[in-house]
Amino acid sequence: MAAAGATPVGPQAAYGVPPRSVDQARQRLADVAERMCRAIVPLVALGSADDRREAVRSLRASALEATSWGAGPSAFPGLDRS
């Protein structure tokens, strides 16, 4: 990211209240994996061919993780659907 001129967002001071149920925990995990997809998508277009391949592998892994936690499948994970 730094080589591309981007600055990663720093850690948050607090991450909210703990989940109150297994379903809420699964939803949060799916959300994190979906946000990872959104963060990885721009990296697919940057760098060398090897860098792009690694970004695609990471995007695929995050998309599969999201669906394993209950997120709906997406034809283009990480892209804005609006």
mmCIF file of the N, C-alpha and C atoms, coordinates in Angstrom:
data_MODEL
# 
_entry.id   MODEL 
# 
loop_
_atom_site.group_PDB 
_atom_site.id 
_atom_site.type_symbol 
_atom_site.label_atom_id 
_atom_site.label_alt_id 
_atom_site.label_comp_id 
_atom_site.label_asym_id 
_atom_site.label_entity_id 
_atom_site.label_seq_id 
_atom_site.pdbx_PDB_ins_code 
_atom_site.Cartn_x 
_atom_site.Cartn_y 
_atom_site.Cartn_z 
_atom_site.occupancy 
_atom_site.B_iso_or_equiv 
_atom_site.pdbx_formal_charge 
_atom_site.auth_seq_id 
_atom_site.auth_comp_id 
_atom_site.auth_asym_id 
_atom_site.auth_atom_id 
_atom_site.pdbx_PDB_model_num 
ATOM 1   N N  . MET A 1 1  ? 0.821   -1.176  0.000   1.00 0.00 ? 1  MET A N  1 
ATOM 2   C CA . MET A 1 1  ? 0.000   0.000   0.000   1.00 0.00 ? 1  MET A CA 1 
ATOM 3   C C  . MET A 1 1  ? 0.867   1.243   0.000   1.00 0.00 ? 1  MET A C  1 
ATOM 4   N N  . ALA A 1 2  ? 1.941   1.240   0.773   1.00 0.00 ? 2  ALA A N  1 
ATOM 5   C CA . ALA A 1 2  ? 2.797   2.418   0.848   1.00 0.00 ? 2  ALA A CA 1 
ATOM 6   C C  . ALA A 1 2  ? 3.451   2.698   -0.500  1.00 0.00 ? 2  ALA A C  1 
ATOM 7   N N  . ALA A 1 3  ? 3.864   1.641   -1.208  1.00 0.00 ? 3  ALA A N  1 
ATOM 8   C CA . ALA A 1 3  ? 4.483   1.821   -2.518  1.00 0.00 ? 3  ALA A CA 1 
ATOM 9   C C  . ALA A 1 3  ? 3.516   2.447   -3.516  1.00 0.00 ? 3  ALA A C  1 
ATOM 10  N N  . ALA A 1 4  ? 2.225   2.233   -3.303  1.00 0.00 ? 4  ALA A N  1 
ATOM 11  C CA . ALA A 1 4  ? 1.200   2.794   -4.187  1.00 0.00 ? 4  ALA A CA 1 
ATOM 12  C C  . ALA A 1 4  ? 0.782   4.189   -3.741  1.00 0.00 ? 4  ALA A C  1 
ATOM 13  N N  . GLY A 1 5  ? 1.378   4.689   -2.661  1.00 0.00 ? 5  GLY A N  1 
ATOM 14  C CA . GLY A 1 5  ? 1.045   6.020   -2.177  1.00 0.00 ? 5  GLY A CA 1 
ATOM 15  C C  . GLY A 1 5  ? -0.144  6.066   -1.245  1.00 0.00 ? 5  GLY A C  1 
ATOM 16  N N  . ALA A 1 6  ? -0.620  4.911   -0.805  1.00 0.00 ? 6  ALA A N  1 
ATOM 17  C CA . ALA A 1 6  ? -1.776  4.863   0.091   1.00 0.00 ? 6  ALA A CA 1 
ATOM 18  C C  . ALA A 1 6  ? -1.298  4.747   1.536   1.00 0.00 ? 6  ALA A C  1 
ATOM 19  N N  . THR A 1 7  ? -2.107  5.207   2.443   1.00 0.00 ? 7  THR A N  1 
ATOM 20  C CA . THR A 1 7  ? -1.809  5.096   3.861   1.00 0.00 ? 7  THR A CA 1 
ATOM 21  C C  . THR A 1 7  ? -2.871  4.235   4.520   1.00 0.00 ? 7  THR A C  1 
ATOM 22  N N  . PRO A 1 8  ? -2.468  3.106   5.118   1.00 0.00 ? 8  PRO A N  1 
ATOM 23  C CA . PRO A 1 8  ? -3.466  2.261   5.775   1.00 0.00 ? 8  PRO A CA 1 
ATOM 24  C C  . PRO A 1 8  ? -4.085  2.965   6.979   1.00 0.00 ? 8  PRO A C  1 
ATOM 25  N N  . VAL A 1 9  ? -5.319  2.647   7.260   1.00 0.00 ? 9  VAL A N  1 
ATOM 26  C CA . VAL A 1 9  ? -6.012  3.195   8.424   1.00 0.00 ? 9  VAL A CA 1 
ATOM 27  C C  . VAL A 1 9  ? -5.447  2.511   9.660   1.00 0.00 ? 9  VAL A C  1 
ATOM 28  N N  . GLY A 1 10 ? -5.194  3.297   10.682  1.00 0.00 ? 10 GLY A N  1 
ATOM 29  C CA . GLY A 1 10 ? -4.651  2.754   11.920  1.00 0.00 ? 10 GLY A CA 1 
ATOM 30  C C  . GLY A 1 10 ? -5.689  1.993   12.717  1.00 0.00 ? 10 GLY A C  1 
ATOM 31  N N  . PRO A 1 11 ? -5.257  1.308   13.764  1.00 0.00 ? 11 PRO A N  1 
ATOM 32  C CA . PRO A 1 11 ? -6.197  0.546   14.596  1.00 0.00 ? 11 PRO A CA 1 
ATOM 33  C C  . PRO A 1 11 ? -7.168  1.480   15.311  1.00 0.00 ? 11 PRO A C  1 
ATOM 34  N N  . GLN A 1 12 ? -8.336  0.978   15.574  1.00 0.00 ? 12 GLN A N  1 
ATOM 35  C CA . GLN A 1 12 ? -9.354  1.736   16.277  1.00 0.00 ? 12 GLN A CA 1 
ATOM 36  C C  . GLN A 1 12 ? -9.137  1.607   17.779  1.00 0.00 ? 12 GLN A C  1 
ATOM 37  N N  . ALA A 1 13 ? -9.526  2.634   18.515  1.00 0.00 ? 13 ALA A N  1 
ATOM 38  C CA . ALA A 1 13 ? -9.363  2.620   19.969  1.00 0.00 ? 13 ALA A CA 1 
ATOM 39  C C  . ALA A 1 13 ? -10.283 1.592   20.618  1.00 0.00 ? 13 ALA A C  1 
ATOM 40  N N  . ALA A 1 14 ? -11.443 1.355   20.037  1.00 0.00 ? 14 ALA A N  1 
ATOM 41  C CA . ALA A 1 14 ? -12.402 0.400   20.594  1.00 0.00 ? 14 ALA A CA 1 
ATOM 42  C C  . ALA A 1 14 ? -13.154 -0.264  19.448  1.00 0.00 ? 14 ALA A C  1 
ATOM 43  N N  . TYR A 1 15 ? -13.517 -1.464  19.653  1.00 0.00 ? 15 TYR A N  1 
ATOM 44  C CA . TYR A 1 15 ? -14.198 -2.220  18.616  1.00 0.00 ? 15 TYR A CA 1 
ATOM 45  C C  . TYR A 1 15 ? -15.648 -2.538  18.970  1.00 0.00 ? 15 TYR A C  1 
ATOM 46  N N  . GLY A 1 16 ? -16.210 -1.844  19.921  1.00 0.00 ? 16 GLY A N  1 
ATOM 47  C CA . GLY A 1 16 ? -17.615 -2.063  20.261  1.00 0.00 ? 16 GLY A CA 1 
ATOM 48  C C  . GLY A 1 16 ? -17.791 -3.106  21.338  1.00 0.00 ? 16 GLY A C  1 
ATOM 49  N N  . VAL A 1 17 ? -19.042 -3.412  21.581  1.00 0.00 ? 17 VAL A N  1 
ATOM 50  C CA . VAL A 1 17 ? -19.370 -4.385  22.621  1.00 0.00 ? 17 VAL A CA 1 
ATOM 51  C C  . VAL A 1 17 ? -19.217 -5.796  22.082  1.00 0.00 ? 17 VAL A C  1 
ATOM 52  N N  . PRO A 1 18 ? -18.932 -6.735  22.951  1.00 0.00 ? 18 PRO A N  1 
ATOM 53  C CA . PRO A 1 18 ? -18.805 -8.129  22.508  1.00 0.00 ? 18 PRO A CA 1 
ATOM 54  C C  . PRO A 1 18 ? -20.132 -8.635  21.938  1.00 0.00 ? 18 PRO A C  1 
ATOM 55  N N  . PRO A 1 19 ? -20.070 -9.575  21.020  1.00 0.00 ? 19 PRO A N  1 
ATOM 56  C CA . PRO A 1 19 ? -21.322 -10.135 20.482  1.00 0.00 ? 19 PRO A CA 1 
ATOM 57  C C  . PRO A 1 19 ? -22.105 -10.829 21.591  1.00 0.00 ? 19 PRO A C  1 
ATOM 58  N N  . ARG A 1 20 ? -23.417 -10.754 21.465  1.00 0.00 ? 20 ARG A N  1 
ATOM 59  C CA . ARG A 1 20 ? -24.285 -11.334 22.499  1.00 0.00 ? 20 ARG A CA 1 
ATOM 60  C C  . ARG A 1 20 ? -24.797 -12.727 22.136  1.00 0.00 ? 20 ARG A C  1 
ATOM 61  N N  . SER A 1 21 ? -24.502 -13.141 20.904  1.00 0.00 ? 21 SER A N  1 
ATOM 62  C CA . SER A 1 21 ? -24.960 -14.469 20.488  1.00 0.00 ? 21 SER A CA 1 
ATOM 63  C C  . SER A 1 21 ? -24.004 -15.010 19.427  1.00 0.00 ? 21 SER A C  1 
ATOM 64  N N  . VAL A 1 22 ? -24.110 -16.278 19.177  1.00 0.00 ? 22 VAL A N  1 
ATOM 65  C CA . VAL A 1 22 ? -23.305 -16.905 18.131  1.00 0.00 ? 22 VAL A CA 1 
ATOM 66  C C  . VAL A 1 22 ? -23.640 -16.286 16.775  1.00 0.00 ? 22 VAL A C  1 
ATOM 67  N N  . ASP A 1 23 ? -24.923 -16.048 16.529  1.00 0.00 ? 23 ASP A N  1 
ATOM 68  C CA . ASP A 1 23 ? -25.319 -15.446 15.249  1.00 0.00 ? 23 ASP A CA 1 
ATOM 69  C C  . ASP A 1 23 ? -24.712 -14.058 15.075  1.00 0.00 ? 23 ASP A C  1 
ATOM 70  N N  . GLN A 1 24 ? -24.695 -13.269 16.137  1.00 0.00 ? 24 GLN A N  1 
ATOM 71  C CA . GLN A 1 24 ? -24.110 -11.934 16.059  1.00 0.00 ? 24 GLN A CA 1 
ATOM 72  C C  . GLN A 1 24 ? -22.598 -12.026 15.822  1.00 0.00 ? 24 GLN A C  1 
ATOM 73  N N  . ALA A 1 25 ? -21.953 -12.985 16.443  1.00 0.00 ? 25 ALA A N  1 
ATOM 74  C CA . ALA A 1 25 ? -20.514 -13.172 16.229  1.00 0.00 ? 25 ALA A CA 1 
ATOM 75  C C  . ALA A 1 25 ? -20.240 -13.580 14.781  1.00 0.00 ? 25 ALA A C  1 
ATOM 76  N N  . ARG A 1 26 ? -21.057 -14.491 14.249  1.00 0.00 ? 26 ARG A N  1 
ATOM 77  C CA . ARG A 1 26 ? -20.890 -14.918 12.853  1.00 0.00 ? 26 ARG A CA 1 
ATOM 78  C C  . ARG A 1 26 ? -21.094 -13.738 11.908  1.00 0.00 ? 26 ARG A C  1 
ATOM 79  N N  . GLN A 1 27 ? -22.071 -12.894 12.195  1.00 0.00 ? 27 GLN A N  1 
ATOM 80  C CA . GLN A 1 27 ? -22.333 -11.729 11.350  1.00 0.00 ? 27 GLN A CA 1 
ATOM 81  C C  . GLN A 1 27 ? -21.133 -10.785 11.357  1.00 0.00 ? 27 GLN A C  1 
ATOM 82  N N  . ARG A 1 28 ? -20.567 -10.577 12.524  1.00 0.00 ? 28 ARG A N  1 
ATOM 83  C CA . ARG A 1 28 ? -19.390 -9.701  12.620  1.00 0.00 ? 28 ARG A CA 1 
ATOM 84  C C  . ARG A 1 28 ? -18.203 -10.275 11.862  1.00 0.00 ? 28 ARG A C  1 
ATOM 85  N N  . LEU A 1 29 ? -18.006 -11.579 11.975  1.00 0.00 ? 29 LEU A N  1 
ATOM 86  C CA . LEU A 1 29 ? -16.901 -12.206 11.248  1.00 0.00 ? 29 LEU A CA 1 
ATOM 87  C C  . LEU A 1 29 ? -17.111 -12.118 9.742   1.00 0.00 ? 29 LEU A C  1 
ATOM 88  N N  . ALA A 1 30 ? -18.344 -12.322 9.296   1.00 0.00 ? 30 ALA A N  1 
ATOM 89  C CA . ALA A 1 30 ? -18.650 -12.181 7.868   1.00 0.00 ? 30 ALA A CA 1 
ATOM 90  C C  . ALA A 1 30 ? -18.392 -10.752 7.410   1.00 0.00 ? 30 ALA A C  1 
ATOM 91  N N  . ASP A 1 31 ? -18.753 -9.779  8.242   1.00 0.00 ? 31 ASP A N  1 
ATOM 92  C CA . ASP A 1 31 ? -18.548 -8.381  7.912   1.00 0.00 ? 31 ASP A CA 1 
ATOM 93  C C  . ASP A 1 31 ? -17.056 -8.058  7.788   1.00 0.00 ? 31 ASP A C  1 
ATOM 94  N N  . VAL A 1 32 ? -16.250 -8.578  8.706   1.00 0.00 ? 32 VAL A N  1 
ATOM 95  C CA . VAL A 1 32 ? -14.805 -8.344  8.643   1.00 0.00 ? 32 VAL A CA 1 
ATOM 96  C C  . VAL A 1 32 ? -14.239 -8.926  7.352   1.00 0.00 ? 32 VAL A C  1 
ATOM 97  N N  . ALA A 1 33 ? -14.640 -10.135 7.004   1.00 0.00 ? 33 ALA A N  1 
ATOM 98  C CA . ALA A 1 33 ? -14.131 -10.763 5.781   1.00 0.00 ? 33 ALA A CA 1 
ATOM 99  C C  . ALA A 1 33 ? -14.581 -9.984  4.537   1.00 0.00 ? 33 ALA A C  1 
ATOM 100 N N  . GLU A 1 34 ? -15.819 -9.480  4.545   1.00 0.00 ? 34 GLU A N  1 
ATOM 101 C CA . GLU A 1 34 ? -16.287 -8.678  3.408   1.00 0.00 ? 34 GLU A CA 1 
ATOM 102 C C  . GLU A 1 34 ? -15.517 -7.364  3.311   1.00 0.00 ? 34 GLU A C  1 
ATOM 103 N N  . ARG A 1 35 ? -15.201 -6.761  4.452   1.00 0.00 ? 35 ARG A N  1 
ATOM 104 C CA . ARG A 1 35 ? -14.412 -5.528  4.435   1.00 0.00 ? 35 ARG A CA 1 
ATOM 105 C C  . ARG A 1 35 ? -12.990 -5.798  3.950   1.00 0.00 ? 35 ARG A C  1 
ATOM 106 N N  . MET A 1 36 ? -12.465 -6.982  4.270   1.00 0.00 ? 36 MET A N  1 
ATOM 107 C CA . MET A 1 36 ? -11.150 -7.361  3.739   1.00 0.00 ? 36 MET A CA 1 
ATOM 108 C C  . MET A 1 36 ? -11.199 -7.416  2.215   1.00 0.00 ? 36 MET A C  1 
ATOM 109 N N  . CYS A 1 37 ? -12.287 -7.972  1.674   1.00 0.00 ? 37 CYS A N  1 
ATOM 110 C CA . CYS A 1 37 ? -12.441 -8.023  0.213   1.00 0.00 ? 37 CYS A CA 1 
ATOM 111 C C  . CYS A 1 37 ? -12.401 -6.611  -0.367  1.00 0.00 ? 37 CYS A C  1 
ATOM 112 N N  . ARG A 1 38 ? -13.144 -5.697  0.240   1.00 0.00 ? 38 ARG A N  1 
ATOM 113 C CA . ARG A 1 38 ? -13.165 -4.315  -0.259  1.00 0.00 ? 38 ARG A CA 1 
ATOM 114 C C  . ARG A 1 38 ? -11.782 -3.675  -0.181  1.00 0.00 ? 38 ARG A C  1 
ATOM 115 N N  . ALA A 1 39 ? -10.999 -4.023  0.829   1.00 0.00 ? 39 ALA A N  1 
ATOM 116 C CA . ALA A 1 39 ? -9.657  -3.457  0.970   1.00 0.00 ? 39 ALA A CA 1 
ATOM 117 C C  . ALA A 1 39 ? -8.681  -4.062  -0.038  1.00 0.00 ? 39 ALA A C  1 
ATOM 118 N N  . ILE A 1 40 ? -8.898  -5.302  -0.415  1.00 0.00 ? 40 ILE A N  1 
ATOM 119 C CA . ILE A 1 40 ? -7.980  -5.999  -1.311  1.00 0.00 ? 40 ILE A CA 1 
ATOM 120 C C  . ILE A 1 40 ? -8.225  -5.648  -2.774  1.00 0.00 ? 40 ILE A C  1 
ATOM 121 N N  . VAL A 1 41 ? -9.467  -5.374  -3.155  1.00 0.00 ? 41 VAL A N  1 
ATOM 122 C CA . VAL A 1 41 ? -9.800  -5.128  -4.569  1.00 0.00 ? 41 VAL A CA 1 
ATOM 123 C C  . VAL A 1 41 ? -8.854  -4.126  -5.233  1.00 0.00 ? 41 VAL A C  1 
ATOM 124 N N  . PRO A 1 42 ? -8.568  -2.966  -4.634  1.00 0.00 ? 42 PRO A N  1 
ATOM 125 C CA . PRO A 1 42 ? -7.667  -2.027  -5.312  1.00 0.00 ? 42 PRO A CA 1 
ATOM 126 C C  . PRO A 1 42 ? -6.260  -2.589  -5.533  1.00 0.00 ? 42 PRO A C  1 
ATOM 127 N N  . LEU A 1 43 ? -5.845  -3.511  -4.669  1.00 0.00 ? 43 LEU A N  1 
ATOM 128 C CA . LEU A 1 43 ? -4.507  -4.083  -4.790  1.00 0.00 ? 43 LEU A CA 1 
ATOM 129 C C  . LEU A 1 43 ? -4.380  -4.989  -6.007  1.00 0.00 ? 43 LEU A C  1 
ATOM 130 N N  . VAL A 1 44 ? -5.501  -5.508  -6.506  1.00 0.00 ? 44 VAL A N  1 
ATOM 131 C CA . VAL A 1 44 ? -5.477  -6.389  -7.670  1.00 0.00 ? 44 VAL A CA 1 
ATOM 132 C C  . VAL A 1 44 ? -4.941  -5.655  -8.895  1.00 0.00 ? 44 VAL A C  1 
ATOM 133 N N  . ALA A 1 45 ? -5.128  -4.347  -8.940  1.00 0.00 ? 45 ALA A N  1 
ATOM 134 C CA . ALA A 1 45 ? -4.697  -3.571  -10.105 1.00 0.00 ? 45 ALA A CA 1 
ATOM 135 C C  . ALA A 1 45 ? -3.287  -3.000  -9.959  1.00 0.00 ? 45 ALA A C  1 
ATOM 136 N N  . LEU A 1 46 ? -2.649  -3.215  -8.832  1.00 0.00 ? 46 LEU A N  1 
ATOM 137 C CA . LEU A 1 46 ? -1.355  -2.593  -8.572  1.00 0.00 ? 46 LEU A CA 1 
ATOM 138 C C  . LEU A 1 46 ? -0.213  -3.604  -8.630  1.00 0.00 ? 46 LEU A C  1 
ATOM 139 N N  . GLY A 1 47 ? 0.963   -3.111  -8.881  1.00 0.00 ? 47 GLY A N  1 
ATOM 140 C CA . GLY A 1 47 ? 2.167   -3.919  -8.742  1.00 0.00 ? 47 GLY A CA 1 
ATOM 141 C C  . GLY A 1 47 ? 2.426   -4.849  -9.908  1.00 0.00 ? 47 GLY A C  1 
ATOM 142 N N  . SER A 1 48 ? 3.334   -5.751  -9.647  1.00 0.00 ? 48 SER A N  1 
ATOM 143 C CA . SER A 1 48 ? 3.765   -6.712  -10.657 1.00 0.00 ? 48 SER A CA 1 
ATOM 144 C C  . SER A 1 48 ? 2.719   -7.810  -10.824 1.00 0.00 ? 48 SER A C  1 
ATOM 145 N N  . ALA A 1 49 ? 2.954   -8.654  -11.795 1.00 0.00 ? 49 ALA A N  1 
ATOM 146 C CA . ALA A 1 49 ? 2.043   -9.783  -12.021 1.00 0.00 ? 49 ALA A CA 1 
ATOM 147 C C  . ALA A 1 49 ? 1.987   -10.676 -10.788 1.00 0.00 ? 49 ALA A C  1 
ATOM 148 N N  . ASP A 1 50 ? 3.127   -10.901 -10.142 1.00 0.00 ? 50 ASP A N  1 
ATOM 149 C CA . ASP A 1 50 ? 3.142   -11.711 -8.920  1.00 0.00 ? 50 ASP A CA 1 
ATOM 150 C C  . ASP A 1 50 ? 2.340   -11.049 -7.804  1.00 0.00 ? 50 ASP A C  1 
ATOM 151 N N  . ASP A 1 51 ? 2.470   -9.728  -7.683  1.00 0.00 ? 51 ASP A N  1 
ATOM 152 C CA . ASP A 1 51 ? 1.690   -9.003  -6.672  1.00 0.00 ? 51 ASP A CA 1 
ATOM 153 C C  . ASP A 1 51 ? 0.198   -9.125  -6.946  1.00 0.00 ? 51 ASP A C  1 
ATOM 154 N N  . ARG A 1 52 ? -0.188  -9.005  -8.188  1.00 0.00 ? 52 ARG A N  1 
ATOM 155 C CA . ARG A 1 52 ? -1.609  -9.111  -8.550  1.00 0.00 ? 52 ARG A CA 1 
ATOM 156 C C  . ARG A 1 52 ? -2.133  -10.514 -8.282  1.00 0.00 ? 52 ARG A C  1 
ATOM 157 N N  . ARG A 1 53 ? -1.332  -11.527 -8.607  1.00 0.00 ? 53 ARG A N  1 
ATOM 158 C CA . ARG A 1 53 ? -1.754  -12.909 -8.328  1.00 0.00 ? 53 ARG A CA 1 
ATOM 159 C C  . ARG A 1 53 ? -1.976  -13.110 -6.837  1.00 0.00 ? 53 ARG A C  1 
ATOM 160 N N  . GLU A 1 54 ? -1.069  -12.578 -6.013  1.00 0.00 ? 54 GLU A N  1 
ATOM 161 C CA . GLU A 1 54 ? -1.213  -12.701 -4.565  1.00 0.00 ? 54 GLU A CA 1 
ATOM 162 C C  . GLU A 1 54 ? -2.453  -11.966 -4.079  1.00 0.00 ? 54 GLU A C  1 
ATOM 163 N N  . ALA A 1 55 ? -2.729  -10.799 -4.638  1.00 0.00 ? 55 ALA A N  1 
ATOM 164 C CA . ALA A 1 55 ? -3.931  -10.050 -4.258  1.00 0.00 ? 55 ALA A CA 1 
ATOM 165 C C  . ALA A 1 55 ? -5.184  -10.839 -4.627  1.00 0.00 ? 55 ALA A C  1 
ATOM 166 N N  . VAL A 1 56 ? -5.191  -11.458 -5.810  1.00 0.00 ? 56 VAL A N  1 
ATOM 167 C CA . VAL A 1 56 ? -6.354  -12.261 -6.221  1.00 0.00 ? 56 VAL A CA 1 
ATOM 168 C C  . VAL A 1 56 ? -6.512  -13.461 -5.294  1.00 0.00 ? 56 VAL A C  1 
ATOM 169 N N  . ARG A 1 57 ? -5.417  -14.106 -4.920  1.00 0.00 ? 57 ARG A N  1 
ATOM 170 C CA . ARG A 1 57 ? -5.502  -15.242 -3.981  1.00 0.00 ? 57 ARG A CA 1 
ATOM 171 C C  . ARG A 1 57 ? -6.077  -14.779 -2.640  1.00 0.00 ? 57 ARG A C  1 
ATOM 172 N N  . SER A 1 58 ? -5.612  -13.617 -2.174  1.00 0.00 ? 58 SER A N  1 
ATOM 173 C CA . SER A 1 58 ? -6.116  -13.086 -0.904  1.00 0.00 ? 58 SER A CA 1 
ATOM 174 C C  . SER A 1 58 ? -7.585  -12.696 -0.995  1.00 0.00 ? 58 SER A C  1 
ATOM 175 N N  . LEU A 1 59 ? -7.972  -12.116 -2.118  1.00 0.00 ? 59 LEU A N  1 
ATOM 176 C CA . LEU A 1 59 ? -9.373  -11.755 -2.327  1.00 0.00 ? 59 LEU A CA 1 
ATOM 177 C C  . LEU A 1 59 ? -10.246 -12.996 -2.305  1.00 0.00 ? 59 LEU A C  1 
ATOM 178 N N  . ARG A 1 60 ? -9.817  -14.037 -3.003  1.00 0.00 ? 60 ARG A N  1 
ATOM 179 C CA . ARG A 1 60 ? -10.574 -15.298 -3.025  1.00 0.00 ? 60 ARG A CA 1 
ATOM 180 C C  . ARG A 1 60 ? -10.702 -15.882 -1.617  1.00 0.00 ? 60 ARG A C  1 
ATOM 181 N N  . ALA A 1 61 ? -9.596  -15.894 -0.873  1.00 0.00 ? 61 ALA A N  1 
ATOM 182 C CA . ALA A 1 61 ? -9.621  -16.448 0.479   1.00 0.00 ? 61 ALA A CA 1 
ATOM 183 C C  . ALA A 1 61 ? -10.574 -15.654 1.378   1.00 0.00 ? 61 ALA A C  1 
ATOM 184 N N  . SER A 1 62 ? -10.543 -14.337 1.272   1.00 0.00 ? 62 SER A N  1 
ATOM 185 C CA . SER A 1 62 ? -11.439 -13.511 2.091   1.00 0.00 ? 62 SER A CA 1 
ATOM 186 C C  . SER A 1 62 ? -12.896 -13.709 1.693   1.00 0.00 ? 62 SER A C  1 
ATOM 187 N N  . ALA A 1 63 ? -13.154 -13.836 0.393   1.00 0.00 ? 63 ALA A N  1 
ATOM 188 C CA . ALA A 1 63 ? -14.528 -14.064 -0.071  1.00 0.00 ? 63 ALA A CA 1 
ATOM 189 C C  . ALA A 1 63 ? -15.045 -15.410 0.433   1.00 0.00 ? 63 ALA A C  1 
ATOM 190 N N  . LEU A 1 64 ? -14.210 -16.436 0.379   1.00 0.00 ? 64 LEU A N  1 
ATOM 191 C CA . LEU A 1 64 ? -14.629 -17.745 0.895   1.00 0.00 ? 64 LEU A CA 1 
ATOM 192 C C  . LEU A 1 64 ? -14.849 -17.697 2.399   1.00 0.00 ? 64 LEU A C  1 
ATOM 193 N N  . GLU A 1 65 ? -13.998 -16.968 3.100   1.00 0.00 ? 65 GLU A N  1 
ATOM 194 C CA . GLU A 1 65 ? -14.162 -16.811 4.546   1.00 0.00 ? 65 GLU A CA 1 
ATOM 195 C C  . GLU A 1 65 ? -15.488 -16.123 4.862   1.00 0.00 ? 65 GLU A C  1 
ATOM 196 N N  . ALA A 1 66 ? -15.806 -15.071 4.105   1.00 0.00 ? 66 ALA A N  1 
ATOM 197 C CA . ALA A 1 66 ? -17.066 -14.355 4.332   1.00 0.00 ? 66 ALA A CA 1 
ATOM 198 C C  . ALA A 1 66 ? -18.257 -15.292 4.163   1.00 0.00 ? 66 ALA A C  1 
ATOM 199 N N  . THR A 1 67 ? -18.259 -16.083 3.107   1.00 0.00 ? 67 THR A N  1 
ATOM 200 C CA . THR A 1 67 ? -19.393 -16.989 2.898   1.00 0.00 ? 67 THR A CA 1 
ATOM 201 C C  . THR A 1 67 ? -19.429 -18.086 3.960   1.00 0.00 ? 67 THR A C  1 
ATOM 202 N N  . SER A 1 68 ? -18.252 -18.495 4.450   1.00 0.00 ? 68 SER A N  1 
ATOM 203 C CA . SER A 1 68 ? -18.255 -19.536 5.488   1.00 0.00 ? 68 SER A CA 1 
ATOM 204 C C  . SER A 1 68 ? -18.877 -19.024 6.785   1.00 0.00 ? 68 SER A C  1 
ATOM 205 N N  . TRP A 1 69 ? -18.858 -17.693 6.998   1.00 0.00 ? 69 TRP A N  1 
ATOM 206 C CA . TRP A 1 69 ? -19.463 -17.101 8.191   1.00 0.00 ? 69 TRP A CA 1 
ATOM 207 C C  . TRP A 1 69 ? -20.897 -16.641 7.947   1.00 0.00 ? 69 TRP A C  1 
ATOM 208 N N  . GLY A 1 70 ? -21.406 -16.877 6.743   1.00 0.00 ? 70 GLY A N  1 
ATOM 209 C CA . GLY A 1 70 ? -22.819 -16.590 6.505   1.00 0.00 ? 70 GLY A CA 1 
ATOM 210 C C  . GLY A 1 70 ? -23.114 -15.460 5.545   1.00 0.00 ? 70 GLY A C  1 
ATOM 211 N N  . ALA A 1 71 ? -22.096 -14.797 5.012   1.00 0.00 ? 71 ALA A N  1 
ATOM 212 C CA . ALA A 1 71 ? -22.346 -13.740 4.023   1.00 0.00 ? 71 ALA A CA 1 
ATOM 213 C C  . ALA A 1 71 ? -22.861 -14.372 2.733   1.00 0.00 ? 71 ALA A C  1 
ATOM 214 N N  . GLY A 1 72 ? -23.672 -13.636 2.021   1.00 0.00 ? 72 GLY A N  1 
ATOM 215 C CA . GLY A 1 72 ? -24.151 -14.127 0.742   1.00 0.00 ? 72 GLY A CA 1 
ATOM 216 C C  . GLY A 1 72 ? -23.039 -14.116 -0.302  1.00 0.00 ? 72 GLY A C  1 
ATOM 217 N N  . PRO A 1 73 ? -23.065 -15.058 -1.220  1.00 0.00 ? 73 PRO A N  1 
ATOM 218 C CA . PRO A 1 73 ? -22.043 -15.071 -2.266  1.00 0.00 ? 73 PRO A CA 1 
ATOM 219 C C  . PRO A 1 73 ? -22.177 -13.859 -3.187  1.00 0.00 ? 73 PRO A C  1 
ATOM 220 N N  . SER A 1 74 ? -21.070 -13.482 -3.799  1.00 0.00 ? 74 SER A N  1 
ATOM 221 C CA . SER A 1 74 ? -21.060 -12.337 -4.691  1.00 0.00 ? 74 SER A CA 1 
ATOM 222 C C  . SER A 1 74 ? -20.255 -12.686 -5.933  1.00 0.00 ? 74 SER A C  1 
ATOM 223 N N  . ALA A 1 75 ? -20.760 -12.290 -7.087  1.00 0.00 ? 75 ALA A N  1 
ATOM 224 C CA . ALA A 1 75 ? -20.023 -12.533 -8.335  1.00 0.00 ? 75 ALA A CA 1 
ATOM 225 C C  . ALA A 1 75 ? -18.710 -11.765 -8.348  1.00 0.00 ? 75 ALA A C  1 
ATOM 226 N N  . PHE A 1 76 ? -18.710 -10.579 -7.745  1.00 0.00 ? 76 PHE A N  1 
ATOM 227 C CA . PHE A 1 76 ? -17.517 -9.735  -7.697  1.00 0.00 ? 76 PHE A CA 1 
ATOM 228 C C  . PHE A 1 76 ? -17.274 -9.276  -6.269  1.00 0.00 ? 76 PHE A C  1 
ATOM 229 N N  . PRO A 1 77 ? -16.706 -10.153 -5.424  1.00 0.00 ? 77 PRO A N  1 
ATOM 230 C CA . PRO A 1 77 ? -16.518 -9.781  -4.012  1.00 0.00 ? 77 PRO A CA 1 
ATOM 231 C C  . PRO A 1 77 ? -15.637 -8.549  -3.878  1.00 0.00 ? 77 PRO A C  1 
ATOM 232 N N  . GLY A 1 78 ? -16.029 -7.694  -2.963  1.00 0.00 ? 78 GLY A N  1 
ATOM 233 C CA . GLY A 1 78 ? -15.260 -6.505  -2.689  1.00 0.00 ? 78 GLY A CA 1 
ATOM 234 C C  . GLY A 1 78 ? -15.631 -5.284  -3.491  1.00 0.00 ? 78 GLY A C  1 
ATOM 235 N N  . LEU A 1 79 ? -16.413 -5.459  -4.547  1.00 0.00 ? 79 LEU A N  1 
ATOM 236 C CA . LEU A 1 79 ? -16.824 -4.308  -5.339  1.00 0.00 ? 79 LEU A CA 1 
ATOM 237 C C  . LEU A 1 79 ? -18.106 -3.727  -4.762  1.00 0.00 ? 79 LEU A C  1 
ATOM 238 N N  . ASP A 1 80 ? -18.211 -2.405  -4.813  1.00 0.00 ? 80 ASP A N  1 
ATOM 239 C CA . ASP A 1 80 ? -19.400 -1.715  -4.309  1.00 0.00 ? 80 ASP A CA 1 
ATOM 240 C C  . ASP A 1 80 ? -20.613 -2.149  -5.126  1.00 0.00 ? 80 ASP A C  1 
ATOM 241 N N  . ARG A 1 81 ? -21.648 -2.571  -4.456  1.00 0.00 ? 81 ARG A N  1 
ATOM 242 C CA . ARG A 1 81 ? -22.852 -3.075  -5.142  1.00 0.00 ? 81 ARG A CA 1 
ATOM 243 C C  . ARG A 1 81 ? -23.886 -1.998  -5.378  1.00 0.00 ? 81 ARG A C  1 
ATOM 244 N N  . SER A 1 82 ? -23.604 -0.749  -4.983  1.00 0.00 ? 82 SER A N  1 
ATOM 245 C CA . SER A 1 82 ? -24.619 0.298   -5.158  1.00 0.00 ? 82 SER A CA 1 
ATOM 246 C C  . SER A 1 82 ? -24.491 0.981   -6.498  1.00 0.00 ? 82 SER A C  1 
# 
